[in-house]
Amino acid sequence: MEKAVLDTFEASLGRCTASPRFLDRFYENFLASSPKVKEKFAGTDFVHQKRALRGSFHLMLLVADNERSDPGRYLRDLAAQHGKRQMDINADLYDLWLDSLIATVREIDPEFTPEVEDAWERVMMVGIHYMLSHYDDPPKLTIYG
């Protein structure tokens, strides 16, 4: 992916995560997007979930920066967890997730432009494509230790 797109994404990510409202607002938007989303997140520990989401943004940036190499080295475990056999996160939910994310960035980033929107969409889609490509056939989980 082009350096300008990655730089635009990273700068916007910095502005968004500097706002204490960003992750809360994202989850408000996402949960309101569909009853199915609300159902999937029933009983979720949102303190942990927000930490995981913050980390996943940086993973997506690494994947987009190295999209020609193996994205699995960053996303293998995440794809297996989100696949049909575990959390069952399908394409419809990713669409709602990305739409909610872009709406939140539009709301929170004071420098939001069409270029910022494009950067978020392009960076996130690299990871989303990988996740969806392993929905039915998850990659092997990495064993640490």
C-alpha positions, -999 to 999 in steps of 0.1 A, spaced: 0 0 0 12 35 -7 31 53 20 8 83 17 -23 62 25 -5 45 55 7 79 68 -28 94 65 -43 64 83 -17 65 111 -21 103 116 -59 99 118 -55 69 142 -34 91 164 -59 119 165 -88 95 171 -71 75 199 -61 108 216 -98 113 222 -111 94 252 -145 92 235 -133 74 204 -136 37 214 -168 43 235 -184 61 206 -174 34 182 -191 7 203 -222 29 207 -224 32 169 -216 -4 163 -241 -18 188 -268 5 175 -262 -7 139 -280 -40 142 -298 -63 168 -274 -90 156 -244 -70 167 -260 -64 201 -266 -101 205 -230 -110 196 -217 -86 222 -241 -96 250 -220 -101 281 -188 -86 266 -162 -72 289 -158 -38 271 -127 -28 290 -109 -58 275 -127 -54 242 -116 -18 238 -80 -28 245 -82 -55 219 -97 -31 194 -70 -5 200 -43 -32 194 -61 -45 163 -58 -11 146 -20 -13 149 -21 -49 136 -41 -38 106 -15 -10 99 13 -36 100 -7 -59 76 -14 -31 52 22 -20 53 33 -55 44 2 -66 24 24 -85 -2 39 -107 25 20 -131 48 -8 -113 67 -12 -145 87 18 -138 108 -2 -109 123 -38 -121 119 -37 -159 120 -50 -162 156 -75 -134 152 -89 -150 120 -93 -183 137 -111 -167 167 -134 -148 145 -142 -177 121 -173 -198 118 -162 -224 143 -156 -199 171 -171 -164 172 -189 -168 138 -182 -132 126 -194 -132 90 -192 -106 61 -224 -88 72 -209 -81 106 -177 -68 91 -197 -45 69 -215 -31 99 -182 -29 118 -165 -9 91 -194 14 85 -196 21 123 -159 27 124 -159 51 95 -188 70 110 -170 73 143 -138 85 127 -158 111 108 -173 122 141 -140 122 162 -112 131 138 -112 170 135 -92 166 102 -115 141 86 -115 143 48 -124 119 19 -87 109 19 -89 100 56 -120 79 49 -103 62 20 -72 55 41 -92 39 70 -112 18 45 -82 6 25 -62 -3 56 -90 -21 73 -101 -39 42 -67 -56 39 -72 -73 72 -109 -79 67 -102 -97 34 -78 -120 52 -103 -126 80 -131 -134 56 -109 -156 35 -104 -178 66 -140 -177 78 -149 -213 69 -114 -227 70 -95 -211 99 -57 -210 98 -39 -231 125 -36 -212 158 -1 -203 169 10 -221 200 32 -200 223 54 -214 250 
